[in-house]
Amino acid sequence: MNSSVISRRIVQLILIMIGVSVVVFLMLRMIPGDPAQLLLGELASPEELAALRHDLGLDRSLLVQYTIFVKNMLAGDFGISMRTGTPVINEIIPRLAATVELSVAGMVIATVFGILAGILSAVYKNTVVDYTAMLSALVGVSMPVFWLGLMLIYVFAVHFQVMPMMGRMEMGTEMHAITGLVLVDALIHMDFAVFKDGLRHLVLPAVTLSTIPMAIIARITRSAMLEVMNQDYIRTARAKGMEESVVILRHALGNAFLPIITVLGINMGLLLGGAVLTETIFSWPGLGRYVVDSLMGRDYNAVQACILIFAVLMALINLGVDVMYAFLDPRIRVDGD
């Protein structure tokens, strides 16, 4: 991918961020309710409410509020949380790390098992293997996340008591955070006890989060593989006496990977922004729960910051997908023609 294309993507990212910031800024202020009233309660006097609105900048015009917001955002300052009185960025960073860790773990599980199921279904088309894999995919995409999470908690945490029920680590566990990712920090500190504890806490929510993307990836992989395996170059490879595993993994899967990459990128973005239910069920201290709590409390600064961060992550994921396209298929022109 040449520099002009990257520059164009960066310009598009800037325009997207401007549009998202405007939409989010205006929509939040259209929500009924007064943040000052929510913070001070129903018994607050008009003078107290007016003073708090002035301190929060809510008594200024929307244009002035938006200008101040953009200026502070460009300086890396997302403002002060209206609920807690602490800088929003200090509250977001650890929660973002928790959400990224959960989403990446869920995506790894979904990718590995989804692609494997799709390959097996395509190779053994119209057999028991195919029907079983596609039926499992249908069940996975249809199963409510909150129900699956509760069932996993009941079976593995309550009944068999082999997995922890909630949280990222056991109560009282202490570790100096470097990246904010429990597993990565544990490996950096060579603390394998904490690594094992963090991994045990991660399994159930990651499996819960992975079911829907796993089913989608399996179905897309099967369709792409079936389309590719009917091509002439696959028959030629087999006629040359290549091993079936080489034909499937190198020639078929390699050429079927473009639609799979698209689905992986979309689902990764959805996992980052849509883990609210999973985080709530497992008491996972992620960004999804933080957004919901902030929205209910009319915490404009916190919600704006979170949505902008999600927008940036989605744009970066899309840019990564474009780069992977060019890397996997040289036939794709990326010079803007």
Summary of the structure (lengths in Angstrom):
residues: 337
radius of gyration: 24.0
end to end distance: 12.8
largest distance: 85.9
contacts: 1056
relative contact order: 0.15
helix: 74%
strand: 1%
